[in-house]
Amino acid sequence: MKIGNGYDVHRLVPGRMLVLGGVEIPFVKGLLGHSDADVLLHAIMDALLGAAALGDIGLLFPDTDERYKGISSLELLEQVYEKLLQKGYVVSNLDATVIAQQPKLRPYIDAMREKIAGALHTSIENISVKATTEEGLGFTGSGEGIAASAVCLIESLYEASAAVPLDCAACSGCAKGMAGSR
Ligand code: MG
């Protein structure tokens, strides 16, 4: 089992759609960035990549690359999922916090959890998204920007399959079955 953490900040500007956790949120401003600037998914991707020691999203999806201009960060999260899977990892659980003075995010939290769980092919029970303000202080308090942080645990496919109480006599396809037959 491995742990990772991620942190990101984007500037709030007029004339952009606000997208957080893959969900479009009605607001007078949106986040500025090369992609859709989904600060929550960026922090989550950095946490996942960090746990697997695979670098960060700046390395994987450079903002100088035209392929990523305006791209949905959910698509990038899918790609991060694939990268982890290639390394033999799946997500155990993930806990993220969005730091924004406005808008109120509570009505959108479960929709975000659903989108994130879908991209990571895991249960919504494994995905926690929280929102807080910084009491009017600093750049989030003044509404200049939104920040997000995330921590995650990932586990190897072996660990994940060994935790499932399968009847190995009926199946030889998982890592637990293979270990038992050695
Ligand atoms: Mg970012």
Backbone and ligand atoms as CSV (ligand in chain L), in Angstrom:
chain,resi,resn,atom,element,x,y,z
A,1,MET,N,N,0.845,-1.194,0.000
A,1,MET,CA,C,0.000,0.000,0.000
A,1,MET,C,C,0.886,1.252,0.000
A,2,LYS,N,N,0.520,2.215,-0.796
A,2,LYS,CA,C,1.342,3.428,-0.899
A,2,LYS,C,C,0.450,4.661,-0.766
A,3,ILE,N,N,1.038,5.718,-0.194
A,3,ILE,CA,C,0.287,6.957,0.047
A,3,ILE,C,C,0.803,8.068,-0.866
A,4,GLY,N,N,-0.093,8.962,-1.259
A,4,GLY,CA,C,0.330,10.112,-2.066
A,4,GLY,C,C,-0.451,11.347,-1.676
A,5,ASN,N,N,0.140,12.522,-1.942
A,5,ASN,CA,C,-0.614,13.760,-1.697
A,5,ASN,C,C,-0.456,14.708,-2.864
A,6,GLY,N,N,-1.448,15.543,-3.057
A,6,GLY,CA,C,-1.411,16.510,-4.159
A,6,GLY,C,C,-2.009,17.829,-3.730
A,7,TYR,N,N,-1.558,18.901,-4.372
A,7,TYR,CA,C,-2.055,20.241,-4.051
A,7,TYR,C,C,-2.041,21.059,-5.327
A,8,ASP,N,N,-3.067,21.895,-5.515
A,8,ASP,CA,C,-3.088,22.741,-6.702
A,8,ASP,C,C,-3.891,24.004,-6.435
A,9,VAL,N,N,-3.594,25.025,-7.221
A,9,VAL,CA,C,-4.267,26.327,-7.136
A,9,VAL,C,C,-4.532,26.813,-8.553
A,10,HIS,N,N,-5.717,27.362,-8.788
A,10,HIS,CA,C,-5.964,28.077,-10.044
A,10,HIS,C,C,-6.647,29.408,-9.752
A,11,ARG,N,N,-6.394,30.362,-10.636
A,11,ARG,CA,C,-6.951,31.704,-10.513
A,11,ARG,C,C,-8.397,31.735,-11.023
A,12,LEU,N,N,-9.265,32.452,-10.311
A,12,LEU,CA,C,-10.651,32.646,-10.752
A,12,LEU,C,C,-10.735,33.881,-11.635
A,13,VAL,N,N,-11.330,33.699,-12.819
A,13,VAL,CA,C,-11.466,34.835,-13.753
A,13,VAL,C,C,-12.873,34.828,-14.369
A,14,PRO,N,N,-13.339,36.001,-14.816
A,14,PRO,CA,C,-14.627,36.038,-15.510
A,14,PRO,C,C,-14.515,35.365,-16.879
A,15,GLY,N,N,-15.643,34.880,-17.386
A,15,GLY,CA,C,-15.663,34.364,-18.755
A,15,GLY,C,C,-15.194,32.934,-18.912
A,16,ARG,N,N,-15.022,32.208,-17.811
A,16,ARG,CA,C,-14.642,30.793,-17.875
A,16,ARG,C,C,-15.683,29.977,-17.127
A,17,MET,N,N,-15.912,28.748,-17.596
A,17,MET,CA,C,-16.799,27.813,-16.902
A,17,MET,C,C,-16.082,27.292,-15.655
A,18,LEU,N,N,-16.798,27.246,-14.532
A,18,LEU,CA,C,-16.213,26.664,-13.319
A,18,LEU,C,C,-16.484,25.156,-13.313
A,19,VAL,N,N,-15.402,24.378,-13.363
A,19,VAL,CA,C,-15.509,22.912,-13.343
A,19,VAL,C,C,-14.723,22.389,-12.150
A,20,LEU,N,N,-15.407,21.682,-11.271
A,20,LEU,CA,C,-14.746,21.096,-10.098
A,20,LEU,C,C,-15.164,19.634,-9.975
A,21,GLY,N,N,-14.192,18.756,-9.887
A,21,GLY,CA,C,-14.502,17.331,-9.788
A,21,GLY,C,C,-15.275,16.818,-10.986
A,22,GLY,N,N,-15.059,17.445,-12.145
A,22,GLY,CA,C,-15.725,17.013,-13.366
A,22,GLY,C,C,-17.153,17.529,-13.496
A,23,VAL,N,N,-17.578,18.375,-12.552
A,23,VAL,CA,C,-18.956,18.881,-12.544
A,23,VAL,C,C,-18.950,20.377,-12.878
A,24,GLU,N,N,-19.796,20.772,-13.819
A,24,GLU,CA,C,-19.924,22.193,-14.161
A,24,GLU,C,C,-20.802,22.874,-13.122
A,25,ILE,N,N,-20.272,23.949,-12.532
A,25,ILE,CA,C,-20.960,24.613,-11.425
A,25,ILE,C,C,-21.289,26.052,-11.824
A,26,PRO,N,N,-22.556,26.432,-11.780
A,26,PRO,CA,C,-22.926,27.795,-12.152
A,26,PRO,C,C,-22.291,28.813,-11.207
A,27,PHE,N,N,-21.518,29.756,-11.782
A,27,PHE,CA,C,-20.854,30.778,-10.957
A,27,PHE,C,C,-20.444,31.921,-11.889
A,28,VAL,N,N,-20.214,33.085,-11.317
A,28,VAL,CA,C,-19.883,34.255,-12.138
A,28,VAL,C,C,-18.464,34.183,-12.715
A,29,LYS,N,N,-17.635,33.331,-12.146
A,29,LYS,CA,C,-16.258,33.186,-12.629
A,29,LYS,C,C,-15.933,31.705,-12.832
A,30,GLY,N,N,-14.828,31.462,-13.520
A,30,GLY,CA,C,-14.337,30.104,-13.671
A,30,GLY,C,C,-12.832,30.102,-13.458
A,31,LEU,N,N,-12.245,28.913,-13.456
A,31,LEU,CA,C,-10.798,28.815,-13.203
A,31,LEU,C,C,-10.011,28.909,-14.500
A,32,LEU,N,N,-8.915,29.643,-14.421
A,32,LEU,CA,C,-8.059,29.868,-15.586
A,32,LEU,C,C,-7.012,28.763,-15.676
A,33,GLY,N,N,-6.821,28.217,-16.876
A,33,GLY,CA,C,-5.809,27.185,-17.058
A,33,GLY,C,C,-5.788,26.695,-18.486
A,34,HIS,N,N,-4.786,25.887,-18.815
A,34,HIS,CA,C,-4.620,25.360,-20.173
A,34,HIS,C,C,-5.715,24.336,-20.480
A,35,SER,N,N,-5.998,23.480,-19.484
A,35,SER,CA,C,-7.090,22.501,-19.615
A,35,SER,C,C,-8.369,23.178,-19.141
A,36,ASP,N,N,-9.323,22.399,-18.632
A,36,ASP,CA,C,-10.516,23.021,-18.034
A,36,ASP,C,C,-10.216,23.591,-16.652
A,37,ALA,N,N,-8.962,23.440,-16.193
A,37,ALA,CA,C,-8.464,24.017,-14.925
A,37,ALA,C,C,-9.208,23.477,-13.700
A,38,ASP,N,N,-9.614,22.213,-13.782
A,38,ASP,CA,C,-10.326,21.577,-12.666
A,38,ASP,C,C,-9.322,21.302,-11.533
A,39,VAL,N,N,-9.237,22.282,-10.638
A,39,VAL,CA,C,-8.207,22.273,-9.595
A,39,VAL,C,C,-8.334,21.040,-8.685
A,40,LEU,N,N,-9.565,20.581,-8.462
A,40,LEU,CA,C,-9.773,19.410,-7.600
A,40,LEU,C,C,-9.199,18.152,-8.264
A,41,LEU,N,N,-9.514,17.956,-9.539
A,41,LEU,CA,C,-8.984,16.766,-10.222
A,41,LEU,C,C,-7.466,16.853,-10.375
A,42,HIS,N,N,-6.936,18.064,-10.518
A,42,HIS,CA,C,-5.484,18.199,-10.628
A,42,HIS,C,C,-4.797,17.762,-9.330
A,43,ALA,N,N,-5.353,18.181,-8.195
A,43,ALA,CA,C,-4.770,17.764,-6.910
A,43,ALA,C,C,-4.884,16.246,-6.743
A,44,ILE,N,N,-6.020,15.694,-7.162
A,44,ILE,CA,C,-6.232,14.244,-7.052
A,44,ILE,C,C,-5.248,13.481,-7.950
A,45,MET,N,N,-5.058,13.958,-9.179
A,45,MET,CA,C,-4.123,13.278,-10.083
A,45,MET,C,C,-2.699,13.320,-9.530
A,46,ASP,N,N,-2.314,14.461,-8.960
A,46,ASP,CA,C,-0.966,14.553,-8.393
A,46,ASP,C,C,-0.803,13.621,-7.189
A,47,ALA,N,N,-1.874,13.456,-6.415
A,47,ALA,CA,C,-1.809,12.521,-5.286
A,47,ALA,C,C,-1.612,11.090,-5.792
A,48,LEU,N,N,-2.377,10.717,-6.826
A,48,LEU,CA,C,-2.288,9.353,-7.374
A,48,LEU,C,C,-0.921,9.106,-7.997
A,49,LEU,N,N,-0.458,10.074,-8.791
A,49,LEU,CA,C,0.851,9.925,-9.440
A,49,LEU,C,C,1.955,9.893,-8.396
A,50,GLY,N,N,1.795,10.715,-7.361
A,50,GLY,CA,C,2.791,10.750,-6.291
A,50,GLY,C,C,2.872,9.416,-5.569
A,51,ALA,N,N,1.727,8.813,-5.290
A,51,ALA,CA,C,1.717,7.525,-4.587
A,51,ALA,C,C,2.471,6.461,-5.391
A,52,ALA,N,N,2.337,6.518,-6.718
A,52,ALA,CA,C,2.993,5.526,-7.581
A,52,ALA,C,C,4.382,5.993,-8.025
A,53,ALA,N,N,4.816,7.160,-7.524
A,53,ALA,CA,C,6.109,7.750,-7.913
A,53,ALA,C,C,6.228,7.850,-9.432
A,54,LEU,N,N,5.158,8.346,-10.057
A,54,LEU,CA,C,5.132,8.472,-11.522
A,54,LEU,C,C,5.256,9.935,-11.962
A,55,GLY,N,N,5.752,10.794,-11.077
A,55,GLY,CA,C,5.920,12.200,-11.443
A,55,GLY,C,C,4.691,13.017,-11.083
A,56,ASP,N,N,4.364,14.000,-11.939
A,56,ASP,CA,C,3.195,14.832,-11.661
A,56,ASP,C,C,2.493,15.182,-12.975
A,57,ILE,N,N,1.364,15.888,-12.867
A,57,ILE,CA,C,0.590,16.143,-14.093
A,57,ILE,C,C,1.306,17.113,-15.028
A,58,GLY,N,N,2.165,17.976,-14.472
A,58,GLY,CA,C,2.935,18.887,-15.323
A,58,GLY,C,C,3.863,18.105,-16.257
A,59,LEU,N,N,4.373,16.999,-15.743
A,59,LEU,CA,C,5.283,16.138,-16.510
A,59,LEU,C,C,4.499,15.324,-17.543
A,60,LEU,N,N,3.351,14.791,-17.121
A,60,LEU,CA,C,2.548,13.919,-17.993
A,60,LEU,C,C,1.773,14.680,-19.053
A,61,PHE,N,N,1.194,15.813,-18.629
A,61,PHE,CA,C,0.321,16.578,-19.519
A,61,PHE,C,C,0.796,18.028,-19.583
A,62,PRO,N,N,1.917,18.308,-20.232
A,62,PRO,CA,C,2.484,19.665,-20.212
A,62,PRO,C,C,1.540,20.707,-20.807
A,63,ASP,N,N,1.530,21.912,-20.182
A,63,ASP,CA,C,0.598,22.944,-20.652
A,63,ASP,C,C,1.094,23.629,-21.926
A,64,THR,N,N,2.206,23.136,-22.458
A,64,THR,CA,C,2.694,23.623,-23.747
A,64,THR,C,C,2.187,22.723,-24.885
A,65,ASP,N,N,1.524,21.629,-24.506
A,65,ASP,CA,C,1.051,20.653,-25.492
A,65,ASP,C,C,-0.375,21.002,-25.914
A,66,GLU,N,N,-0.560,21.261,-27.201
A,66,GLU,CA,C,-1.874,21.679,-27.727
A,66,GLU,C,C,-2.954,20.602,-27.532
A,67,ARG,N,N,-2.528,19.335,-27.409
A,67,ARG,CA,C,-3.492,18.245,-27.222
A,67,ARG,C,C,-4.319,18.432,-25.942
A,68,TYR,N,N,-3.734,19.140,-24.972
A,68,TYR,CA,C,-4.401,19.266,-23.676
A,68,TYR,C,C,-5.131,20.598,-23.504
A,69,LYS,N,N,-5.136,21.415,-24.572
A,69,LYS,CA,C,-5.805,22.723,-24.482
A,69,LYS,C,C,-7.318,22.521,-24.356
A,70,GLY,N,N,-7.883,23.014,-23.255
A,70,GLY,CA,C,-9.330,22.939,-23.025
A,70,GLY,C,C,-9.842,21.536,-22.711
A,71,ILE,N,N,-8.931,20.577,-22.537
A,71,ILE,CA,C,-9.355,19.182,-22.323
A,71,ILE,C,C,-10.058,19.030,-20.968
A,72,SER,N,N,-11.012,18.116,-20.908
A,72,SER,CA,C,-11.665,17.795,-19.643
A,72,SER,C,C,-10.653,17.063,-18.757
A,73,SER,N,N,-10.493,17.538,-17.536
A,73,SER,CA,C,-9.547,16.879,-16.633
A,73,SER,C,C,-10.019,15.477,-16.251
A,74,LEU,N,N,-11.306,15.197,-16.448
A,74,LEU,CA,C,-11.786,13.823,-16.211
A,74,LEU,C,C,-11.110,12.850,-17.175
A,75,GLU,N,N,-10.897,13.316,-18.430
A,75,GLU,CA,C,-10.189,12.475,-19.412
A,75,GLU,C,C,-8.755,12.229,-18.956
A,76,LEU,N,N,-8.139,13.273,-18.381
A,76,LEU,CA,C,-6.765,13.116,-17.887
A,76,LEU,C,C,-6.741,12.151,-16.696
A,77,LEU,N,N,-7.780,12.241,-15.847
A,77,LEU,CA,C,-7.859,11.338,-14.691
A,77,LEU,C,C,-7.971,9.880,-15.157
A,78,GLU,N,N,-8.740,9.661,-16.228
A,78,GLU,CA,C,-8.829,8.321,-16.819
A,78,GLU,C,C,-7.451,7.840,-17.253
A,79,GLN,N,N,-6.677,8.748,-17.846
A,79,GLN,CA,C,-5.335,8.380,-18.301
A,79,GLN,C,C,-4.415,8.054,-17.127
A,80,VAL,N,N,-4.596,8.802,-16.030
A,80,VAL,CA,C,-3.801,8.520,-14.826
A,80,VAL,C,C,-4.185,7.139,-14.276
A,81,TYR,N,N,-5.483,6.839,-14.288
A,81,TYR,CA,C,-5.954,5.512,-13.866
A,81,TYR,C,C,-5.255,4.420,-14.682
A,82,GLU,N,N,-5.198,4.608,-16.016
A,82,GLU,CA,C,-4.561,3.624,-16.895
A,82,GLU,C,C,-3.072,3.478,-16.574
A,83,LYS,N,N,-2.415,4.605,-16.314
A,83,LYS,CA,C,-0.975,4.574,-15.981
A,83,LYS,C,C,-0.739,3.756,-14.712
A,84,LEU,N,N,-1.595,3.979,-13.720
A,84,LEU,CA,C,-1.462,3.249,-12.461
A,84,LEU,C,C,-1.705,1.754,-12.679
A,85,LEU,N,N,-2.739,1.465,-13.476
A,85,LEU,CA,C,-3.074,0.072,-13.746
A,85,LEU,C,C,-1.909,-0.640,-14.441
A,86,GLN,N,N,-1.263,0.070,-15.386
A,86,GLN,CA,C,-0.102,-0.513,-16.074
A,86,GLN,C,C,1.001,-0.862,-15.084
A,87,LYS,N,N,1.086,-0.088,-14.004
A,87,LYS,CA,C,2.085,-0.345,-12.963
A,87,LYS,C,C,1.584,-1.360,-11.943
A,88,GLY,N,N,0.333,-1.822,-12.117
A,88,GLY,CA,C,-0.223,-2.824,-11.215
A,88,GLY,C,C,-0.879,-2.262,-9.974
A,89,TYR,N,N,-1.314,-0.996,-10.041
A,89,TYR,CA,C,-1.949,-0.376,-8.871
A,89,TYR,C,C,-3.417,-0.046,-9.127
A,90,VAL,N,N,-4.210,-0.145,-8.063
A,90,VAL,CA,C,-5.585,0.373,-8.084
A,90,VAL,C,C,-5.756,1.298,-6.874
A,91,VAL,N,N,-6.797,2.129,-6.939
A,91,VAL,CA,C,-7.033,3.090,-5.864
A,91,VAL,C,C,-7.729,2.393,-4.706
A,92,SER,N,N,-7.173,2.579,-3.525
A,92,SER,CA,C,-7.808,2.044,-2.325
A,92,SER,C,C,-8.831,3.061,-1.805
A,93,ASN,N,N,-8.372,4.263,-1.489
A,93,ASN,CA,C,-9.307,5.341,-1.187
A,93,ASN,C,C,-8.627,6.682,-1.370
A,94,LEU,N,N,-9.454,7.706,-1.378
A,94,LEU,CA,C,-8.968,9.040,-1.705
A,94,LEU,C,C,-9.805,10.056,-0.919
A,95,ASP,N,N,-9.131,11.074,-0.382
A,95,ASP,CA,C,-9.820,12.109,0.398
A,95,ASP,C,C,-9.311,13.468,-0.063
A,96,ALA,N,N,-10.219,14.310,-0.520
A,96,ALA,CA,C,-9.804,15.597,-1.086
A,96,ALA,C,C,-10.590,16.745,-0.465
A,97,THR,N,N,-9.968,17.915,-0.458
A,97,THR,CA,C,-10.615,19.122,0.065
A,97,THR,C,C,-10.475,20.255,-0.939
A,98,VAL,N,N,-11.589,20.899,-1.231
A,98,VAL,CA,C,-11.577,22.108,-2.063
A,98,VAL,C,C,-11.650,23.303,-1.121
A,99,ILE,N,N,-10.792,24.293,-1.357
A,99,ILE,CA,C,-10.784,25.490,-0.513
A,99,ILE,C,C,-11.253,26.673,-1.354
A,100,ALA,N,N,-12.499,27.089,-1.107
A,100,ALA,CA,C,-13.102,28.161,-1.904
A,100,ALA,C,C,-14.041,28.978,-1.023
A,101,GLN,N,N,-13.960,30.291,-1.144
A,101,GLN,CA,C,-14.890,31.138,-0.389
A,101,GLN,C,C,-16.307,31.019,-0.961
A,102,GLN,N,N,-16.364,30.999,-2.295
A,102,GLN,CA,C,-17.627,30.870,-3.032
A,102,GLN,C,C,-17.383,30.029,-4.275
A,103,PRO,N,N,-18.346,29.424,-4.880
A,103,PRO,CA,C,-19.722,29.274,-4.418
A,103,PRO,C,C,-19.836,28.163,-3.381
A,104,LYS,N,N,-21.017,27.988,-2.837
A,104,LYS,CA,C,-21.272,26.875,-1.911
A,104,LYS,C,C,-21.243,25.576,-2.724
A,105,LEU,N,N,-20.437,24.620,-2.284
A,105,LEU,CA,C,-20.213,23.414,-3.090
A,105,LEU,C,C,-20.999,22.194,-2.634
A,106,ARG,N,N,-21.573,22.270,-1.436
A,106,ARG,CA,C,-22.275,21.103,-0.865
A,106,ARG,C,C,-23.245,20.419,-1.850
A,107,PRO,N,N,-24.055,21.213,-2.610
A,107,PRO,CA,C,-25.015,20.537,-3.507
A,107,PRO,C,C,-24.352,19.717,-4.621
A,108,TYR,N,N,-23.070,19.916,-4.865
A,108,TYR,CA,C,-22.402,19.269,-6.003
A,108,TYR,C,C,-21.449,18.141,-5.591
A,109,ILE,N,N,-21.262,17.992,-4.276
A,109,ILE,CA,C,-20.232,17.065,-3.781
A,109,ILE,C,C,-20.469,15.620,-4.251
A,110,ASP,N,N,-21.692,15.131,-4.131
A,110,ASP,CA,C,-21.935,13.733,-4.499
A,110,ASP,C,C,-21.789,13.502,-6.001
A,111,ALA,N,N,-22.156,14.506,-6.798
A,111,ALA,CA,C,-21.963,14.385,-8.253
A,111,ALA,C,C,-20.465,14.313,-8.574
A,112,MET,N,N,-19.652,15.092,-7.852
A,112,MET,CA,C,-18.195,15.044,-8.054
A,112,MET,C,C,-17.655,13.663,-7.688
A,113,ARG,N,N,-18.111,13.139,-6.541
A,113,ARG,CA,C,-17.635,11.821,-6.080
A,113,ARG,C,C,-17.959,10.747,-7.119
A,114,GLU,N,N,-19.144,10.867,-7.696
A,114,GLU,CA,C,-19.567,9.889,-8.703
A,114,GLU,C,C,-18.678,9.949,-9.943
A,115,LYS,N,N,-18.387,11.154,-10.412
A,115,LYS,CA,C,-17.538,11.324,-11.603
A,115,LYS,C,C,-16.135,10.767,-11.342
A,116,ILE,N,N,-15.601,11.101,-10.164
A,116,ILE,CA,C,-14.229,10.674,-9.835
A,116,ILE,C,C,-14.178,9.143,-9.706
A,117,ALA,N,N,-15.167,8.579,-9.001
A,117,ALA,CA,C,-15.221,7.117,-8.834
A,117,ALA,C,C,-15.335,6.436,-10.202
A,118,GLY,N,N,-16.112,7.028,-11.106
A,118,GLY,CA,C,-16.266,6.455,-12.446
A,118,GLY,C,C,-14.949,6.426,-13.197
A,119,ALA,N,N,-14.207,7.533,-13.148
A,119,ALA,CA,C,-12.927,7.615,-13.865
A,119,ALA,C,C,-11.903,6.654,-13.279
A,120,LEU,N,N,-12.019,6.382,-11.984
A,120,LEU,CA,C,-11.031,5.531,-11.322
A,120,LEU,C,C,-11.524,4.091,-11.160
A,121,HIS,N,N,-12.704,3.795,-11.748
A,121,HIS,CA,C,-13.259,2.440,-11.726
A,121,HIS,C,C,-13.307,1.878,-10.307
A,122,THR,N,N,-13.810,2.700,-9.399
A,122,THR,CA,C,-13.932,2.256,-8.011
A,122,THR,C,C,-15.295,2.689,-7.477
A,123,SER,N,N,-15.579,2.266,-6.261
A,123,SER,CA,C,-16.870,2.605,-5.642
A,123,SER,C,C,-16.841,4.045,-5.117
A,124,ILE,N,N,-17.989,4.683,-5.131
A,124,ILE,CA,C,-18.112,6.048,-4.597
A,124,ILE,C,C,-17.761,6.075,-3.104
A,125,GLU,N,N,-17.898,4.925,-2.448
A,125,GLU,CA,C,-17.558,4.830,-1.018
A,125,GLU,C,C,-16.066,5.073,-0.771
A,126,ASN,N,N,-15.256,4.884,-1.813
A,126,ASN,CA,C,-13.806,5.069,-1.670
A,126,ASN,C,C,-13.364,6.499,-1.948
A,127,ILE,N,N,-14.314,7.332,-2.327
A,127,ILE,CA,C,-13.977,8.697,-2.750
A,127,ILE,C,C,-14.641,9.711,-1.828
A,128,SER,N,N,-13.816,10.504,-1.160
A,128,SER,CA,C,-14.339,11.555,-0.285
A,128,SER,C,C,-13.958,12.925,-0.846
A,129,VAL,N,N,-14.940,13.805,-0.948
A,129,VAL,CA,C,-14.666,15.193,-1.357
A,129,VAL,C,C,-15.288,16.110,-0.303
A,130,LYS,N,N,-14.485,17.031,0.179
A,130,LYS,CA,C,-14.957,17.976,1.181
A,130,LYS,C,C,-14.714,19.398,0.672
A,131,ALA,N,N,-15.422,20.351,1.261
A,131,ALA,CA,C,-15.205,21.746,0.874
A,131,ALA,C,C,-15.102,22.590,2.130
A,132,THR,N,N,-14.222,23.583,2.065
A,132,THR,CA,C,-14.086,24.494,3.196
A,132,THR,C,C,-13.779,25.893,2.680
A,133,THR,N,N,-13.907,26.860,3.555
A,133,THR,CA,C,-13.449,28.212,3.220
A,133,THR,C,C,-12.243,28.512,4.100
A,134,GLU,N,N,-11.583,29.623,3.815
A,134,GLU,CA,C,-10.508,30.068,4.713
A,134,GLU,C,C,-10.929,31.368,5.422
A,135,GLU,N,N,-12.233,31.420,5.700
A,135,GLU,CA,C,-12.778,32.502,6.533
A,135,GLU,C,C,-12.442,33.881,5.993
A,136,GLY,N,N,-12.461,34.014,4.679
A,136,GLY,CA,C,-12.204,35.318,4.069
A,136,GLY,C,C,-10.736,35.700,4.006
A,137,LEU,N,N,-9.845,34.816,4.463
A,137,LEU,CA,C,-8.409,35.138,4.489
A,137,LEU,C,C,-7.715,34.668,3.209
A,138,GLY,N,N,-6.658,35.384,2.857
A,138,GLY,CA,C,-5.793,34.937,1.765
A,138,GLY,C,C,-6.459,34.976,0.406
A,139,PHE,N,N,-5.808,34.301,-0.572
A,139,PHE,CA,C,-6.294,34.401,-1.955
A,139,PHE,C,C,-7.585,33.631,-2.188
A,140,THR,N,N,-7.830,32.581,-1.387
A,140,THR,CA,C,-9.127,31.908,-1.554
A,140,THR,C,C,-10.228,32.750,-0.915
A,141,GLY,N,N,-9.889,33.382,0.199
A,141,GLY,CA,C,-10.868,34.201,0.912
A,141,GLY,C,C,-11.326,35.399,0.110
A,142,SER,N,N,-10.383,35.992,-0.643
A,142,SER,CA,C,-10.717,37.174,-1.440
A,142,SER,C,C,-11.389,36.791,-2.760
A,143,GLY,N,N,-11.433,35.506,-3.054
A,143,GLY,CA,C,-12.044,35.053,-4.304
A,143,GLY,C,C,-11.111,35.168,-5.500
A,144,GLU,N,N,-9.802,35.364,-5.237
A,144,GLU,CA,C,-8.833,35.415,-6.348
A,144,GLU,C,C,-8.601,34.046,-6.963
A,145,GLY,N,N,-8.766,33.029,-6.158
A,145,GLY,CA,C,-8.500,31.689,-6.672
A,145,GLY,C,C,-9.137,30.613,-5.816
A,146,ILE,N,N,-9.020,29.385,-6.290
A,146,ILE,CA,C,-9.497,28.203,-5.559
A,146,ILE,C,C,-8.320,27.242,-5.427
A,147,ALA,N,N,-8.189,26.639,-4.251
A,147,ALA,CA,C,-7.131,25.654,-4.010
A,147,ALA,C,C,-7.771,24.305,-3.721
A,148,ALA,N,N,-6.996,23.251,-3.912
A,148,ALA,CA,C,-7.477,21.908,-3.566
A,148,ALA,C,C,-6.302,21.062,-3.113
A,149,SER,N,N,-6.569,20.183,-2.163
A,149,SER,CA,C,-5.547,19.234,-1.740
A,149,SER,C,C,-6.178,17.841,-1.688
A,150,ALA,N,N,-5.340,16.838,-1.824
A,150,ALA,CA,C,-5.845,15.461,-1.835
A,150,ALA,C,C,-4.800,14.511,-1.275
A,151,VAL,N,N,-5.267,13.502,-0.581
A,151,VAL,CA,C,-4.407,12.367,-0.220
A,151,VAL,C,C,-5.088,11.095,-0.706
A,152,CYS,N,N,-4.255,10.108,-1.051
A,152,CYS,CA,C,-4.839,8.848,-1.515
A,152,CYS,C,C,-3.980,7.684,-1.062
A,153,LEU,N,N,-4.604,6.536,-1.007
A,153,LEU,CA,C,-3.878,5.278,-0.846
A,153,LEU,C,C,-4.100,4.473,-2.112
A,154,ILE,N,N,-3.033,3.876,-2.611
A,154,ILE,CA,C,-3.171,2.938,-3.722
A,154,ILE,C,C,-2.613,1.597,-3.259
A,155,GLU,N,N,-3.094,0.534,-3.862
A,155,GLU,CA,C,-2.570,-0.781,-3.499
A,155,GLU,C,C,-2.295,-1.582,-4.765
A,156,SER,N,N,-1.391,-2.534,-4.647
A,156,SER,CA,C,-1.084,-3.363,-5.802
A,156,SER,C,C,-2.272,-4.278,-6.062
A,157,LEU,N,N,-2.396,-4.723,-7.303
A,157,LEU,CA,C,-3.492,-5.631,-7.650
A,157,LEU,C,C,-3.431,-6.883,-6.789
A,158,TYR,N,N,-2.225,-7.284,-6.434
A,158,TYR,CA,C,-2.078,-8.467,-5.577
A,158,TYR,C,C,-2.747,-8.228,-4.226
A,159,GLU,N,N,-2.423,-7.070,-3.612
A,159,GLU,CA,C,-3.033,-6.737,-2.311
A,159,GLU,C,C,-4.544,-6.652,-2.432
A,160,ALA,N,N,-5.004,-6.010,-3.524
A,160,ALA,CA,C,-6.437,-5.791,-3.699
A,160,ALA,C,C,-7.182,-7.110,-3.848
A,161,SER,N,N,-6.616,-8.036,-4.623
A,161,SER,CA,C,-7.324,-9.292,-4.856
A,161,SER,C,C,-7.193,-10.221,-3.648
A,162,ALA,N,N,-6.090,-10.124,-2.910
A,162,ALA,CA,C,-5.900,-10.988,-1.740
A,162,ALA,C,C,-6.889,-10.626,-0.636
A,163,ALA,N,N,-7.398,-9.385,-0.668
A,163,ALA,CA,C,-8.324,-8.945,0.375
A,163,ALA,C,C,-9.747,-9.449,0.128
A,164,VAL,N,N,-9.994,-9.978,-1.067
A,164,VAL,CA,C,-11.345,-10.457,-1.391
A,164,VAL,C,C,-11.472,-11.923,-0.985
A,165,PRO,N,N,-12.454,-12.265,-0.130
A,165,PRO,CA,C,-12.575,-13.647,0.345
A,165,PRO,C,C,-13.172,-14.562,-0.728
A,166,LEU,N,N,-12.339,-14.917,-1.698
A,166,LEU,CA,C,-12.820,-15.755,-2.793
A,166,LEU,C,C,-12.596,-17.231,-2.478
A,167,ASP,N,N,-13.457,-18.041,-3.035
A,167,ASP,CA,C,-13.236,-19.478,-2.976
A,167,ASP,C,C,-12.260,-19.834,-4.098
A,168,CYS,N,N,-11.000,-20.060,-3.735
A,168,CYS,CA,C,-9.966,-20.218,-4.752
A,168,CYS,C,C,-10.129,-21.509,-5.567
A,169,ALA,N,N,-10.845,-22.457,-5.013
A,169,ALA,CA,C,-11.057,-23.706,-5.750
A,169,ALA,C,C,-11.885,-23.448,-7.002
A,170,ALA,N,N,-12.694,-22.384,-6.931
A,170,ALA,CA,C,-13.596,-22.106,-8.043
A,170,ALA,C,C,-12.962,-21.205,-9.093
A,171,CYS,N,N,-11.823,-20.631,-8.792
A,171,CYS,CA,C,-11.233,-19.641,-9.694
A,171,CYS,C,C,-9.717,-19.590,-9.520
A,172,SER,N,N,-9.006,-19.608,-10.634
A,172,SER,CA,C,-7.542,-19.505,-10.532
A,172,SER,C,C,-7.050,-18.220,-11.163
A,173,GLY,N,N,-7.974,-17.292,-11.402
A,173,GLY,CA,C,-7.619,-16.111,-12.187
A,173,GLY,C,C,-7.005,-14.966,-11.423
A,174,CYS,N,N,-7.109,-14.939,-10.110
A,174,CYS,CA,C,-6.619,-13.764,-9.378
A,174,CYS,C,C,-5.273,-14.045,-8.727
A,175,ALA,N,N,-4.681,-12.987,-8.214
A,175,ALA,CA,C,-3.353,-13.113,-7.619
A,175,ALA,C,C,-3.374,-14.041,-6.414
A,176,LYS,N,N,-4.490,-14.025,-5.675
A,176,LYS,CA,C,-4.589,-14.893,-4.504
A,176,LYS,C,C,-4.557,-16.365,-4.923
A,177,GLY,N,N,-5.295,-16.682,-5.986
A,177,GLY,CA,C,-5.332,-18.045,-6.477
A,177,GLY,C,C,-3.956,-18.501,-6.948
A,178,MET,N,N,-3.261,-17.588,-7.642
A,178,MET,CA,C,-1.924,-17.926,-8.158
A,178,MET,C,C,-0.942,-18.149,-7.013
A,179,ALA,N,N,-1.047,-17.318,-5.961
A,179,ALA,CA,C,-0.149,-17.453,-4.810
A,179,ALA,C,C,-0.407,-18.799,-4.110
A,180,GLY,N,N,-1.698,-19.160,-4.023
A,180,GLY,CA,C,-2.072,-20.402,-3.351
A,180,GLY,C,C,-1.609,-21.635,-4.094
A,181,SER,N,N,-1.429,-21.532,-5.405
A,181,SER,CA,C,-1.069,-22.708,-6.195
A,181,SER,C,C,0.431,-22.914,-6.282
A,182,ARG,N,N,1.210,-21.973,-5.742
A,182,ARG,CA,C,2.663,-22.126,-5.794
A,182,ARG,C,C,3.159,-23.155,-4.796
L,1,MG,MG,MG,-3.585,22.682,-12.162
